Amino acid sequence: MSVQPGNYRVQNVAFGTYMDMFAGSSAWGTRITGWAGGNNLHQLWQFEPVGDNTWKILNAASGTYVLAPNHIINEGVVGGTPPDVFTFIDSDGSYQIKLADESLVLYLASGESDTQITLQAADGGDNNQFCKLCYDITTASPHNVAFAIVRNIATSTHLTAFVTESKKNNVHVLQADLADHVTLKDAAARAAESTGGSLNVLIHSAARIEVPTMFKRVTDYEDDKKLEEDFLQYYKVNTVGVVHSINAFLPLLRKGTTRKIVILSSHVGERNITWDLRIDVQAAFGASKAATHMVLTKYAVLLESEGFTAVGLLPGIVDVSATAVDARKSYLLPYWL
Ligand SMILES: NC(=O)c1ccc[n+]([C@@H]2O[C@H](COP(=O)([O-])OP(=O)(O)OC[C@H]3O[C@@H](n4cnc5c(N)ncnc54)[C@H](OP(=O)(O)O)[C@@H]3O)[C@@H](O)[C@H]2O)c1
């Protein structure tokens, strides 16, 4: 499998310990060691592409790169700049991390925490020379845990089937309603119990999408009362619900390693797109999503100094009717095609 740019924890196959920038120090020459797994930034590494399968490896805590002061056998690797450039050599999902254009690879001699990683000649033995790359923010690794939060577990039949069939046992389903902040706090508390109190990424997808009113213009409602109710309900779930969701999980995210908040947004909440494409339908829904953009920007400003990234993601037009609980949603797609 080819390596993709991104954030990883790098685990030694032989000992199960993780590549660790000692104490997260940014001082040049800080030793890089194998260390027992910890939910911290100094065990998080960003792979930055240089060229064709050549990479710089940046530590998230220190902001410095992996390098070996001298390219000789037994040399300890340290943090600093300029970075060395590495190539990942795949071996059934594990990798040798090799100095580009040279034969020496990263090597861990012992499973004792604080054992410095060194350069060695590659001998093909996966007991000590291979490192396994674990995606940090996906469920690709059984070391990661994902929580799927739905408002009704009983009717979430596709999700239940996915979890039941999954062999990884690392996806947990929790129940909460965006219109009820108490249930969100409760879900966050249950997630915290499983993770020891932390969460790396919050991806908020849920939104009120009511088939009968979804495509109404501001002048389409039967009466003013129905208009007001619909606008307020969209706002309650899609805007205030997002705020409750982020607030509930914020304490966990603050204890996580990546501090990312992603909200599924919508093009009908974008003023430029609405004007350029002359979209007059989806008035209440669009207004609630536009308000969500503002709320998200407020979080981005509020949490910037803590190293958070808070973004809205526009997924484009996606046919989700195959897994819809409300079969009428399949009729929404033709509006956009
Ligand atoms: N599909 C697209 O083309 C498209 C385009 C642009 C943006 N998006 C965005 O992508 C996200 C997902 O959309 P989708 O297409 O997957 O829509 P969807 O199939 O209607 O899914 C929306 C989900 O939100 C849940 N939900 C609604 N009200 C809730 C509440 N009060 N509390 C908790 N959950 C609630 C629904 O739960 P139930 O299953 O219980 O009804 C449903 O699972 C939305 O934010 C949407 O705006 C989608």
The ligand as a Gaussian input file, in Angstrom:
#p B3LYP/6-31G(d) Opt

LIG

0 1
 N      -25.852000      14.299000       0.334000
 C      -25.493000      15.431000      -0.235000
 O      -25.567000      15.597000      -1.464000
 C      -24.993000      16.581000       0.600000
 C      -24.603000      17.758000      -0.046000
 C      -24.124000      18.810000       0.693000
 C      -24.015000      18.697000       2.067000
 N      -24.394000      17.544000       2.689000
 C      -24.279000      17.502000       4.155000
 O      -23.774000      16.257000       4.566000
 C      -24.332000      15.919000       5.843000
 C      -24.958000      14.543000       5.758000
 O      -26.001000      14.610000       4.803000
 P      -26.652000      13.305000       4.152000
 O      -26.818000      13.562000       2.727000
 O      -25.931000      12.088000       4.638000
 O      -28.106000      13.402000       4.819000
 P      -29.015000      12.283000       5.464000
 O      -28.868000      11.001000       4.764000
 O      -30.388000      12.897000       5.593000
 O      -28.369000      12.135000       6.889000
 C      -28.595000      13.105000       7.870000
 C      -28.425000      12.403000       9.194000
 O      -28.623000      13.371000      10.223000
 C      -29.353000      12.710000      11.237000
 N      -30.127000      13.649000      12.040000
 C      -31.126000      14.464000      11.636000
 N      -31.610000      15.141000      12.678000
 C      -30.912000      14.739000      13.767000
 C      -30.938000      15.064000      15.136000
 N      -31.822000      15.943000      15.635000
 N      -30.044000      14.470000      15.961000
 C      -29.163000      13.570000      15.493000
 N      -29.079000      13.206000      14.214000
 C      -29.950000      13.789000      13.365000
 C      -30.307000      11.775000      10.512000
 O      -30.701000      10.779000      11.416000
 P      -31.861000       9.707000      11.088000
 O      -31.155000       8.628000      10.318000
 O      -32.317000       9.293000      12.436000
 O      -32.889000      10.449000      10.264000
 C      -29.426000      11.268000       9.379000
 O      -28.722000      10.108000       9.759000
 C      -25.357000      17.007000       6.178000
 O      -24.768000      17.933000       7.069000
 C      -25.643000      17.654000       4.830000
 O      -26.026000      18.991000       4.936000
 C      -24.892000      16.471000       1.978000

